[in-house]
């Protein structure tokens, strides 16, 4: 099996590289700068400055492409034209920030179970752009039956997390340091471990029942931040 990871240097990309190494899957990674994993199964590296269209066309056939960095809807215009040529399965990684009620669930501590068909009306730039990308892919699937799966993710934590969102708290606790939690840790948050996510994504490769679908990959319910840290 041969896959391409756009954004291989981040927390999710590195986790996918690790799982691919376990399963002897060949990887071509596209990274920003010199921030690249050292997995033995990575057969080539490309950098953000390269033309993604040329990277995809270099391979005779891709079993999957994981697009972890799609943010600008204009990027989708370029990518959707190359999927059917060489790619058997394209994964667009999106976010729960597209949902209308996310802010209320987080700030007001409402245990809200997000479903794929719930209303989307994001307020932030990140969620708005991600939603536009989703709509562009769904429109393309309806016209051309493009092998695209859209995956919405919650907060991701685990190895290689440079953001320090959760790991900073955990490191402080392990070092017996005092930590300050927003809203006393009462905020509800859905966390997903990066290595678990990577295994799920690899399992989905080639699953035609997911083509043209939006999948929420998350836990069954949200917990308070303070409970996650316990």
C-alpha positions in Angstrom: 0.0 0.0 0.0 1.2 3.5 -0.8 -0.2 6.7 0.8 0.6 10.4 0.8 0.2 12.6 3.8 -0.2 16.4 3.3 1.0 17.8 6.6 3.0 14.8 7.8 5.0 16.8 10.3 2.1 17.6 12.7 0.6 15.6 15.5 -1.9 13.6 13.3 0.6 13.2 10.4 3.3 11.8 12.6 0.8 9.4 14.3 -0.3 8.1 10.8 3.4 7.6 9.9 3.9 5.6 13.1 0.9 3.3 12.4 2.0 3.0 8.7 5.4 1.9 9.8 3.8 -0.8 12.0 1.8 -2.1 9.0 4.6 -1.8 6.4 2.7 0.9 4.4 4.9 3.1 2.2 4.5 6.9 2.9 5.3 10.0 0.9 5.1 12.9 3.3 4.6 16.6 2.6 5.9 18.8 5.5 6.6 22.4 6.4 10.2 23.3 6.7 12.5 20.6 8.1 9.9 19.2 10.6 9.7 15.7 9.4 9.4 12.3 11.1 12.1 9.7 10.9 10.0 6.6 10.2 11.8 4.0 8.1 8.8 3.4 5.8 8.8 7.0 4.5 10.1 6.6 0.9 10.2 10.3 0.0 9.8 13.8 1.4 8.3 16.9 -0.2 8.0 20.4 1.2 5.2 22.9 1.3 6.7 24.9 -1.5 6.2 22.1 -4.1 3.2 21.9 -6.4 0.8 19.3 -4.7 -0.5 18.5 -8.2 2.9 17.3 -9.3 3.5 15.4 -6.1 0.3 13.4 -6.6 0.9 12.8 -10.2 4.4 11.4 -9.5 2.9 8.3 -8.0 1.5 5.8 -10.5 -1.3 5.0 -8.0 -2.1 6.2 -4.5 -4.2 4.0 -2.2 -5.0 7.1 -0.1 -4.1 10.7 0.4 -4.6 12.3 3.8 -5.1 16.1 3.5 -4.4 17.4 7.0 -3.7 21.0 6.1 -6.6 21.9 3.9 -7.8 25.3 5.2 -8.3 27.6 2.2 -11.3 26.7 -0.1 -9.2 27.7 -3.1 -6.9 24.8 -2.4 -9.8 22.4 -3.0 -10.2 23.6 -6.5 -6.7 22.4 -7.4 -6.9 19.1 -5.4 -10.3 17.9 -6.7 -9.0 17.9 -10.3 -6.3 15.3 -9.5 -8.2 12.9 -7.2 -9.9 10.7 -9.8 -6.7 10.4 -11.9 -4.3 8.7 -9.5 -6.0 8.6 -6.0 -8.2 5.7 -4.9 -9.3 7.4 -1.6 -8.9 11.1 -0.5 -9.4 12.0 3.1 -10.3 15.6 3.9 -9.6 16.3 7.6 -12.1 18.8 9.0 -13.2 19.8 12.5 -16.0 20.0 15.0 -15.5 23.8 14.8 -17.9 23.8 11.9 -20.9 23.2 14.3 -23.3 25.9 15.3 -23.5 24.9 19.0 -19.9 24.2 19.7 -19.3 27.5 21.6 -22.3 26.9 23.8 -21.2 23.3 24.5 -17.7 24.4 25.5 -18.3 27.7 27.3 -21.6 26.9 29.0 -20.7 23.3 29.8 -23.6 21.8 27.9 -23.1 18.1 27.1 -24.0 18.3 23.4 -23.7 15.2 21.2 -22.7 16.4 17.7 -24.1 14.5 14.8 -23.0 14.6 11.2 -26.3 16.3 10.0 -26.4 18.9 12.8 -26.6 22.6 11.9 -23.3 24.1 10.9 -22.9 27.8 11.4 -19.4 28.5 12.6 -18.4 31.9 13.9 -14.6 31.6 13.7 -12.5 31.9 10.5 -11.1 28.4 11.0 -14.5 26.7 11.2 -15.9 28.9 8.3 -13.1 27.9 5.9 -13.2 24.3 6.9 -17.0 24.2 6.2 -16.5 25.9 2.8 -13.9 23.1 2.0 -16.4 20.5 3.0 -19.1 21.9 0.8 -16.7 22.0 -2.2 -15.8 18.4 -1.7 -19.5 17.3 -1.3 -20.5 19.2 -4.4 -17.6 17.5 -6.4 -18.7 14.1 -5.1 -22.3 14.7 -6.3 -21.1 15.6 -9.8 -18.2 13.2 -10.3 -18.5 10.5 -7.6 -15.1 11.5 -6.3 -13.7 9.0 -3.7 -13.7 11.5 -0.9 -14.3 11.0 2.8 -14.6 14.0 5.1 -13.6 13.4 8.7 -14.5 15.9 11.5 -12.2 15.7 14.5 -12.4 17.0 18.1 -9.4 18.0 20.2 -6.5 15.8 19.4 -3.8 15.0 21.9 -0.8 12.6 22.1 2.8 12.3 21.0 4.3 15.1 18.9 1.7 17.7 20.1 3.7 20.9 19.8 0.6 23.0 20.7 0.8 21.8 24.3 -2.9 22.2 24.8 -3.3 19.1 26.9 0.3 17.9 27.3 1.3 21.0 29.1 -1.3 20.3 31.8 -0.2 16.7 32.1 3.5 17.6 32.3 2.8 20.1 35.0 0.8 17.5 37.0 3.6 14.9 36.6 6.1 17.4 37.8 3.9 18.4 40.8 3.5 21.9 39.5 0.4 24.1 40.0 -1.8 24.5 37.0 -4.5 27.1 36.2 -7.6 25.8 34.4 -10.0 28.0 32.5 -13.4 28.1 34.2 -12.0 25.8 36.9 -11.8 23.0 34.4 -15.6 22.8 34.2 -15.6 23.2 30.4 -16.8 20.2 28.5 -14.2 18.9 26.0 -14.0 15.9 23.7 -10.5 14.5 23.4 -9.2 11.9 21.0 -5.8 10.2 21.2 -3.7 10.7 18.0 -2.6 7.1 17.7 -6.2 5.8 18.0 -7.2 8.3 15.3 -4.4 7.1 13.0 -5.5 3.5 13.4 -9.1 4.4 12.5 -8.0 6.4 9.5 -5.8 3.6 8.1 -8.7 1.1 8.7 -11.0 3.3 6.6 -8.8 3.3 3.5 -10.7 1.8 0.6 -14.0 1.7 2.3 -16.3 2.8 -0.5 -19.3 3.1 1.8 -17.6 6.3 3.2 -17.3 8.0 -0.2 -19.1 11.3 -0.2 -19.8 11.0 3.5 -19.0 13.1 6.6 -17.8 11.1 9.6 -17.5 12.4 13.1 -14.6 10.6 14.8 -14.9 11.3 18.5 -15.9 9.8 21.9 -19.5 9.1 22.7 -19.8 12.1 25.1 -17.8 15.0 26.4 -16.2 15.2 29.7 -15.0 18.1 31.9 -11.5 19.2 31.3 -10.6 18.5 34.9 -12.0 15.0 34.6 -9.8 14.3 31.6 -6.8 15.3 33.6 -7.7 13.0 36.5 
